[in-house]
Amino acid sequence: MDKENGNEEHKEVTIIANAREKKWNKKEISYKEVIELAFGEYIENENIEYTVAYSRAHGDKNGTLIKGESVKVKDGMIFNVNKTDKS
């Protein structure tokens, strides 16, 4: 349990990361956690850039996440994650 970051466990939901269903049991998900779900790892490198977009959030909102941000999850929420290598 990580109450300091607003990530205490709550009921498990199914979210979609890059067209694959994933189970999630925290009430929020961070930029880094979404990338790890989508690609299996997060690589900290100045030549790699990630873009994280989401849809079907609370209130049917769409948006993007940037490094350091989090969003509240909702069952059926969709994340599209792109990785770009600038080299």
N, CA, C and O atoms as CSV, one atom per row, in Angstrom:
chain,resi,resn,atom,element,x,y,z
A,1,MET,N,N,0.823,-1.186,0.000
A,1,MET,CA,C,0.000,0.000,0.000
A,1,MET,C,C,0.865,1.246,0.000
A,1,MET,O,O,1.835,1.333,0.753
A,2,ASP,N,N,0.519,2.206,-0.839
A,2,ASP,CA,C,1.319,3.408,-0.978
A,2,ASP,C,C,0.391,4.619,-0.874
A,2,ASP,O,O,0.126,5.304,-1.862
A,3,LYS,N,N,-0.096,4.867,0.345
A,3,LYS,CA,C,-1.076,5.938,0.541
A,3,LYS,C,C,-0.496,7.316,0.289
A,3,LYS,O,O,-1.231,8.232,-0.080
A,4,GLU,N,N,0.814,7.486,0.481
A,4,GLU,CA,C,1.426,8.797,0.274
A,4,GLU,C,C,1.282,9.277,-1.157
A,4,GLU,O,O,1.160,10.480,-1.388
A,5,ASN,N,N,1.292,8.369,-2.127
A,5,ASN,CA,C,1.176,8.743,-3.531
A,5,ASN,C,C,-0.234,8.544,-4.067
A,5,ASN,O,O,-0.439,8.564,-5.281
A,6,GLY,N,N,-1.210,8.351,-3.183
A,6,GLY,CA,C,-2.590,8.179,-3.625
A,6,GLY,C,C,-2.811,6.855,-4.327
A,6,GLY,O,O,-3.773,6.708,-5.080
A,7,ASN,N,N,-1.938,5.892,-4.093
A,7,ASN,CA,C,-2.036,4.629,-4.788
A,7,ASN,C,C,-2.381,3.473,-3.872
A,7,ASN,O,O,-1.870,2.369,-4.061
A,8,GLU,N,N,-3.244,3.698,-2.873
A,8,GLU,CA,C,-3.654,2.569,-2.073
A,8,GLU,C,C,-4.454,1.624,-2.964
A,8,GLU,O,O,-5.121,2.053,-3.905
A,9,GLU,N,N,-4.378,0.333,-2.651
A,9,GLU,CA,C,-5.066,-0.651,-3.477
A,9,GLU,C,C,-6.571,-0.435,-3.403
A,9,GLU,O,O,-7.112,-0.044,-2.369
A,10,HIS,N,N,-7.224,-0.697,-4.511
A,10,HIS,CA,C,-8.677,-0.679,-4.545
A,10,HIS,C,C,-9.132,-1.748,-5.522
A,10,HIS,O,O,-8.303,-2.512,-6.016
A,11,LYS,N,N,-10.406,-1.826,-5.810
A,11,LYS,CA,C,-10.902,-2.927,-6.636
A,11,LYS,C,C,-10.185,-2.976,-7.984
A,11,LYS,O,O,-9.878,-1.947,-8.585
A,12,GLU,N,N,-9.934,-4.178,-8.429
A,12,GLU,CA,C,-9.216,-4.380,-9.685
A,12,GLU,C,C,-10.086,-3.968,-10.868
A,12,GLU,O,O,-11.274,-4.287,-10.923
A,13,VAL,N,N,-9.481,-3.259,-11.804
A,13,VAL,CA,C,-10.162,-2.863,-13.036
A,13,VAL,C,C,-9.349,-3.374,-14.218
A,13,VAL,O,O,-8.183,-3.744,-14.081
A,14,THR,N,N,-9.985,-3.385,-15.371
A,14,THR,CA,C,-9.294,-3.749,-16.604
A,14,THR,C,C,-9.093,-2.483,-17.408
A,14,THR,O,O,-10.048,-1.767,-17.711
A,15,ILE,N,N,-7.839,-2.210,-17.753
A,15,ILE,CA,C,-7.522,-1.079,-18.617
A,15,ILE,C,C,-6.882,-1.642,-19.885
A,15,ILE,O,O,-6.422,-2.784,-19.905
A,16,ILE,N,N,-6.858,-0.843,-20.923
A,16,ILE,CA,C,-6.286,-1.254,-22.199
A,16,ILE,C,C,-5.023,-0.432,-22.432
A,16,ILE,O,O,-5.076,0.797,-22.464
A,17,ALA,N,N,-3.883,-1.112,-22.595
A,17,ALA,CA,C,-2.618,-0.435,-22.888
A,17,ALA,C,C,-2.108,-0.974,-24.219
A,17,ALA,O,O,-1.748,-2.145,-24.331
A,18,ASN,N,N,-2.083,-0.105,-25.220
A,18,ASN,CA,C,-1.666,-0.493,-26.576
A,18,ASN,C,C,-2.417,-1.738,-27.059
A,18,ASN,O,O,-1.812,-2.710,-27.510
A,19,ALA,N,N,-3.735,-1.684,-26.954
A,19,ALA,CA,C,-4.664,-2.701,-27.449
A,19,ALA,C,C,-4.621,-4.018,-26.675
A,19,ALA,O,O,-5.205,-5.009,-27.114
A,20,ARG,N,N,-3.928,-4.043,-25.515
A,20,ARG,CA,C,-3.893,-5.258,-24.699
A,20,ARG,C,C,-4.535,-4.994,-23.347
A,20,ARG,O,O,-4.250,-3.992,-22.691
A,21,GLU,N,N,-5.411,-5.914,-22.941
A,21,GLU,CA,C,-6.063,-5.783,-21.639
A,21,GLU,C,C,-5.061,-6.030,-20.522
A,21,GLU,O,O,-4.275,-6.976,-20.568
A,22,LYS,N,N,-5.104,-5.159,-19.514
A,22,LYS,CA,C,-4.234,-5.294,-18.348
A,22,LYS,C,C,-5.086,-5.097,-17.102
A,22,LYS,O,O,-5.999,-4.272,-17.093
A,23,LYS,N,N,-4.788,-5.853,-16.056
A,23,LYS,CA,C,-5.471,-5.693,-14.765
A,23,LYS,C,C,-4.717,-4.654,-13.947
A,23,LYS,O,O,-3.486,-4.629,-13.958
A,24,TRP,N,N,-5.447,-3.797,-13.238
A,24,TRP,CA,C,-4.833,-2.748,-12.419
A,24,TRP,C,C,-5.597,-2.647,-11.119
A,24,TRP,O,O,-6.828,-2.634,-11.131
A,25,ASN,N,N,-4.884,-2.574,-9.967
A,25,ASN,CA,C,-5.582,-2.541,-8.671
A,25,ASN,C,C,-5.230,-1.319,-7.827
A,25,ASN,O,O,-5.361,-1.359,-6.603
A,26,LYS,N,N,-4.789,-0.244,-8.458
A,26,LYS,CA,C,-4.584,1.024,-7.760
A,26,LYS,C,C,-5.571,2.028,-8.326
A,26,LYS,O,O,-6.050,1.868,-9.449
A,27,LYS,N,N,-5.876,3.064,-7.555
A,27,LYS,CA,C,-6.864,4.012,-8.063
A,27,LYS,C,C,-6.279,5.009,-9.054
A,27,LYS,O,O,-7.022,5.683,-9.765
A,28,GLU,N,N,-4.940,5.109,-9.107
A,28,GLU,CA,C,-4.283,5.972,-10.087
A,28,GLU,C,C,-3.192,5.187,-10.792
A,28,GLU,O,O,-2.726,4.159,-10.301
A,29,ILE,N,N,-2.796,5.690,-11.952
A,29,ILE,CA,C,-1.667,5.119,-12.667
A,29,ILE,C,C,-0.788,6.271,-13.142
A,29,ILE,O,O,-1.284,7.293,-13.619
A,30,SER,N,N,0.507,6.091,-13.007
A,30,SER,CA,C,1.444,7.147,-13.381
A,30,SER,C,C,1.909,6.985,-14.824
A,30,SER,O,O,1.746,5.927,-15.432
A,31,TYR,N,N,2.476,8.032,-15.344
A,31,TYR,CA,C,3.087,8.048,-16.677
A,31,TYR,C,C,4.040,6.851,-16.825
A,31,TYR,O,O,3.957,6.102,-17.798
A,32,LYS,N,N,4.928,6.684,-15.869
A,32,LYS,CA,C,5.917,5.604,-15.920
A,32,LYS,C,C,5.252,4.230,-15.859
A,32,LYS,O,O,5.659,3.320,-16.581
A,33,GLU,N,N,4.236,4.065,-15.012
A,33,GLU,CA,C,3.553,2.775,-14.884
A,33,GLU,C,C,2.827,2.390,-16.177
A,33,GLU,O,O,2.806,1.217,-16.550
A,34,VAL,N,N,2.238,3.366,-16.855
A,34,VAL,CA,C,1.566,3.081,-18.130
A,34,VAL,C,C,2.579,2.574,-19.152
A,34,VAL,O,O,2.314,1.609,-19.869
A,35,ILE,N,N,3.735,3.223,-19.215
A,35,ILE,CA,C,4.793,2.816,-20.151
A,35,ILE,C,C,5.267,1.406,-19.830
A,35,ILE,O,O,5.470,0.595,-20.734
A,36,GLU,N,N,5.445,1.114,-18.548
A,36,GLU,CA,C,5.873,-0.230,-18.150
A,36,GLU,C,C,4.835,-1.282,-18.530
A,36,GLU,O,O,5.202,-2.386,-18.931
A,37,LEU,N,N,3.546,-0.963,-18.411
A,37,LEU,CA,C,2.501,-1.898,-18.832
A,37,LEU,C,C,2.541,-2.107,-20.344
A,37,LEU,O,O,2.398,-3.232,-20.823
A,38,ALA,N,N,2.734,-1.038,-21.084
A,38,ALA,CA,C,2.693,-1.113,-22.543
A,38,ALA,C,C,3.918,-1.817,-23.134
A,38,ALA,O,O,3.785,-2.607,-24.069
A,39,PHE,N,N,5.107,-1.538,-22.595
A,39,PHE,CA,C,6.338,-2.046,-23.184
A,39,PHE,C,C,7.116,-3.030,-22.309
A,39,PHE,O,O,8.118,-3.590,-22.752
A,40,GLY,N,N,6.669,-3.243,-21.082
A,40,GLY,CA,C,7.364,-4.157,-20.192
A,40,GLY,C,C,8.500,-3.514,-19.419
A,40,GLY,O,O,9.021,-4.105,-18.473
A,41,GLU,N,N,8.892,-2.303,-19.815
A,41,GLU,CA,C,9.954,-1.579,-19.120
A,41,GLU,C,C,9.869,-0.093,-19.469
A,41,GLU,O,O,9.275,0.302,-20.473
A,42,TYR,N,N,10.475,0.702,-18.616
A,42,TYR,CA,C,10.610,2.141,-18.857
A,42,TYR,C,C,12.104,2.421,-18.935
A,42,TYR,O,O,12.842,2.140,-17.990
A,43,ILE,N,N,12.548,2.969,-20.050
A,43,ILE,CA,C,13.966,3.265,-20.240
A,43,ILE,C,C,14.176,4.764,-20.100
A,43,ILE,O,O,13.615,5.559,-20.854
A,44,GLU,N,N,14.993,5.137,-19.123
A,44,GLU,CA,C,15.341,6.539,-18.895
A,44,GLU,C,C,16.539,6.858,-19.785
A,44,GLU,O,O,17.664,6.455,-19.492
A,45,ASN,N,N,16.288,7.583,-20.874
A,45,ASN,CA,C,17.330,7.870,-21.850
A,45,ASN,C,C,16.952,9.142,-22.595
A,45,ASN,O,O,15.807,9.293,-23.021
A,46,GLU,N,N,17.889,10.045,-22.753
A,46,GLU,CA,C,17.587,11.318,-23.417
A,46,GLU,C,C,17.226,11.144,-24.891
A,46,GLU,O,O,16.642,12.050,-25.486
A,47,ASN,N,N,17.559,10.004,-25.491
A,47,ASN,CA,C,17.222,9.760,-26.894
A,47,ASN,C,C,15.879,9.065,-27.087
A,47,ASN,O,O,15.424,8.895,-28.218
A,48,ILE,N,N,15.248,8.665,-25.993
A,48,ILE,CA,C,13.945,7.996,-26.084
A,48,ILE,C,C,12.869,8.919,-25.522
A,48,ILE,O,O,12.993,9.461,-24.424
A,49,GLU,N,N,11.829,9.075,-26.299
A,49,GLU,CA,C,10.713,9.919,-25.889
A,49,GLU,C,C,9.440,9.081,-25.923
A,49,GLU,O,O,9.200,8.340,-26.876
A,50,TYR,N,N,8.631,9.204,-24.883
A,50,TYR,CA,C,7.359,8.487,-24.809
A,50,TYR,C,C,6.206,9.476,-24.898
A,50,TYR,O,O,6.267,10.576,-24.347
A,51,THR,N,N,5.165,9.071,-25.594
A,51,THR,CA,C,3.918,9.835,-25.646
A,51,THR,C,C,2.826,8.944,-25.079
A,51,THR,O,O,2.639,7.816,-25.535
A,52,VAL,N,N,2.102,9.449,-24.081
A,52,VAL,CA,C,1.044,8.671,-23.427
A,52,VAL,C,C,-0.274,9.432,-23.558
A,52,VAL,O,O,-0.444,10.510,-22.989
A,53,ALA,N,N,-1.194,8.854,-24.312
A,53,ALA,CA,C,-2.530,9.438,-24.470
A,53,ALA,C,C,-3.540,8.470,-23.866
A,53,ALA,O,O,-3.346,7.255,-23.897
A,54,TYR,N,N,-4.625,9.021,-23.314
A,54,TYR,CA,C,-5.660,8.161,-22.736
A,54,TYR,C,C,-7.040,8.640,-23.151
A,54,TYR,O,O,-7.239,9.804,-23.500
A,55,SER,N,N,-7.991,7.708,-23.103
A,55,SER,CA,C,-9.389,8.031,-23.383
A,55,SER,C,C,-10.268,7.180,-22.479
A,55,SER,O,O,-9.799,6.238,-21.840
A,56,ARG,N,N,-11.543,7.525,-22.435
A,56,ARG,CA,C,-12.526,6.847,-21.583
A,56,ARG,C,C,-12.189,6.957,-20.110
A,56,ARG,O,O,-12.441,6.029,-19.342
A,57,ALA,N,N,-11.622,8.085,-19.710
A,57,ALA,CA,C,-11.341,8.333,-18.291
A,57,ALA,C,C,-12.639,8.757,-17.610
A,57,ALA,O,O,-13.693,8.793,-18.244
A,58,HIS,N,N,-12.563,9.075,-16.328
A,58,HIS,CA,C,-13.746,9.535,-15.592
A,58,HIS,C,C,-14.363,10.718,-16.325
A,58,HIS,O,O,-13.656,11.635,-16.744
A,59,GLY,N,N,-15.672,10.695,-16.477
A,59,GLY,CA,C,-16.373,11.754,-17.204
A,59,GLY,C,C,-16.147,11.665,-18.701
A,59,GLY,O,O,-16.339,12.648,-19.416
A,60,ASP,N,N,-15.740,10.497,-19.185
A,60,ASP,CA,C,-15.435,10.263,-20.598
A,60,ASP,C,C,-14.419,11.252,-21.151
A,60,ASP,O,O,-14.488,11.644,-22.316
A,61,LYS,N,N,-13.480,11.647,-20.309
A,61,LYS,CA,C,-12.454,12.595,-20.731
A,61,LYS,C,C,-11.311,11.897,-21.447
A,61,LYS,O,O,-11.030,10.722,-21.209
A,62,ASN,N,N,-10.658,12.642,-22.329
A,62,ASN,CA,C,-9.451,12.216,-23.028
A,62,ASN,C,C,-8.328,13.141,-22.598
A,62,ASN,O,O,-8.579,14.270,-22.176
A,63,GLY,N,N,-7.091,12.673,-22.701
A,63,GLY,CA,C,-5.985,13.544,-22.340
A,63,GLY,C,C,-4.650,12.893,-22.591
A,63,GLY,O,O,-4.562,11.834,-23.212
A,64,THR,N,N,-3.611,13.539,-22.101
A,64,THR,CA,C,-2.261,13.009,-22.217
A,64,THR,C,C,-1.589,13.087,-20.858
A,64,THR,O,O,-1.958,13.898,-20.008
A,65,LEU,N,N,-0.602,12.232,-20.673
A,65,LEU,CA,C,0.208,12.254,-19.461
A,65,LEU,C,C,1.621,12.643,-19.847
A,65,LEU,O,O,2.129,12.230,-20.890
A,66,ILE,N,N,2.251,13.440,-18.998
A,66,ILE,CA,C,3.661,13.745,-19.171
A,66,ILE,C,C,4.405,13.229,-17.948
A,66,ILE,O,O,3.798,12.916,-16.924
A,67,LYS,N,N,5.711,13.146,-18.067
A,67,LYS,CA,C,6.548,12.613,-16.999
A,67,LYS,C,C,6.193,13.272,-15.667
A,67,LYS,O,O,6.120,14.497,-15.569
A,68,GLY,N,N,5.974,12.445,-14.645
A,68,GLY,CA,C,5.648,12.936,-13.314
A,68,GLY,C,C,4.160,13.020,-13.025
A,68,GLY,O,O,3.771,13.223,-11.875
A,69,GLU,N,N,3.322,12.870,-14.036
A,69,GLU,CA,C,1.869,12.966,-13.834
A,69,GLU,C,C,1.242,11.592,-13.619
A,69,GLU,O,O,1.826,10.559,-13.948
A,70,SER,N,N,0.026,11.614,-13.053
A,70,SER,CA,C,-0.798,10.419,-12.852
A,70,SER,C,C,-2.229,10.758,-13.220
A,70,SER,O,O,-2.595,11.928,-13.330
A,71,VAL,N,N,-3.035,9.719,-13.409
A,71,VAL,CA,C,-4.454,9.918,-13.689
A,71,VAL,C,C,-5.227,8.826,-12.950
A,71,VAL,O,O,-4.739,7.709,-12.784
A,72,LYS,N,N,-6.445,9.168,-12.507
A,72,LYS,CA,C,-7.315,8.171,-11.877
A,72,LYS,C,C,-7.778,7.180,-12.934
A,72,LYS,O,O,-8.148,7.565,-14.043
A,73,VAL,N,N,-7.751,5.894,-12.578
A,73,VAL,CA,C,-8.154,4.868,-13.538
A,73,VAL,C,C,-9.636,4.548,-13.421
A,73,VAL,O,O,-10.268,4.762,-12.386
A,74,LYS,N,N,-10.156,4.035,-14.506
A,74,LYS,CA,C,-11.548,3.637,-14.592
A,74,LYS,C,C,-11.595,2.359,-15.423
A,74,LYS,O,O,-10.833,2.215,-16.379
A,75,ASP,N,N,-12.467,1.446,-15.075
A,75,ASP,CA,C,-12.604,0.212,-15.829
A,75,ASP,C,C,-12.883,0.533,-17.297
A,75,ASP,O,O,-13.775,1.322,-17.608
A,76,GLY,N,N,-12.115,-0.082,-18.191
A,76,GLY,CA,C,-12.294,0.135,-19.621
A,76,GLY,C,C,-11.508,1.311,-20.184
A,76,GLY,O,O,-11.612,1.610,-21.373
A,77,MET,N,N,-10.727,1.980,-19.348
A,77,MET,CA,C,-9.925,3.120,-19.795
A,77,MET,C,C,-8.888,2.648,-20.808
A,77,MET,O,O,-8.352,1.547,-20.682
A,78,ILE,N,N,-8.602,3.477,-21.810
A,78,ILE,CA,C,-7.684,3.111,-22.885
A,78,ILE,C,C,-6.465,4.021,-22.869
A,78,ILE,O,O,-6.579,5.242,-22.761
A,79,PHE,N,N,-5.286,3.393,-22.980
A,79,PHE,CA,C,-4.018,4.126,-23.068
A,79,PHE,C,C,-3.315,3.755,-24.366
A,79,PHE,O,O,-3.189,2.574,-24.690
A,80,ASN,N,N,-2.858,4.753,-25.105
A,80,ASN,CA,C,-2.045,4.551,-26.286
A,80,ASN,C,C,-0.676,5.141,-25.999
A,80,ASN,O,O,-0.543,6.335,-25.734
A,81,VAL,N,N,0.343,4.288,-26.055
A,81,VAL,CA,C,1.691,4.686,-25.706
A,81,VAL,C,C,2.597,4.510,-26.911
A,81,VAL,O,O,2.641,3.436,-27.512
A,82,ASN,N,N,3.318,5.563,-27.265
A,82,ASN,CA,C,4.272,5.511,-28.373
A,82,ASN,C,C,5.661,5.790,-27.846
A,82,ASN,O,O,5.854,6.605,-26.943
A,83,LYS,N,N,6.624,5.099,-28.426
A,83,LYS,CA,C,8.029,5.260,-28.052
A,83,LYS,C,C,8.789,5.715,-29.296
A,83,LYS,O,O,8.708,5.076,-30.345
A,84,THR,N,N,9.522,6.809,-29.178
A,84,THR,CA,C,10.271,7.351,-30.299
A,84,THR,C,C,11.740,7.419,-29.920
A,84,THR,O,O,12.095,7.917,-28.851
A,85,ASP,N,N,12.584,6.920,-30.796
A,85,ASP,CA,C,14.033,6.987,-30.597
A,85,ASP,C,C,14.555,8.126,-31.448
A,85,ASP,O,O,14.470,8.073,-32.675
A,86,LYS,N,N,15.092,9.156,-30.814
A,86,LYS,CA,C,15.540,10.356,-31.519
A,86,LYS,C,C,16.909,10.216,-32.173
A,86,LYS,O,O,17.348,11.120,-32.884
A,87,SER,N,N,17.589,9.094,-31.942
A,87,SER,CA,C,18.944,8.953,-32.493
A,87,SER,C,C,18.928,8.542,-33.957
A,87,SER,O,O,19.987,8.382,-34.564
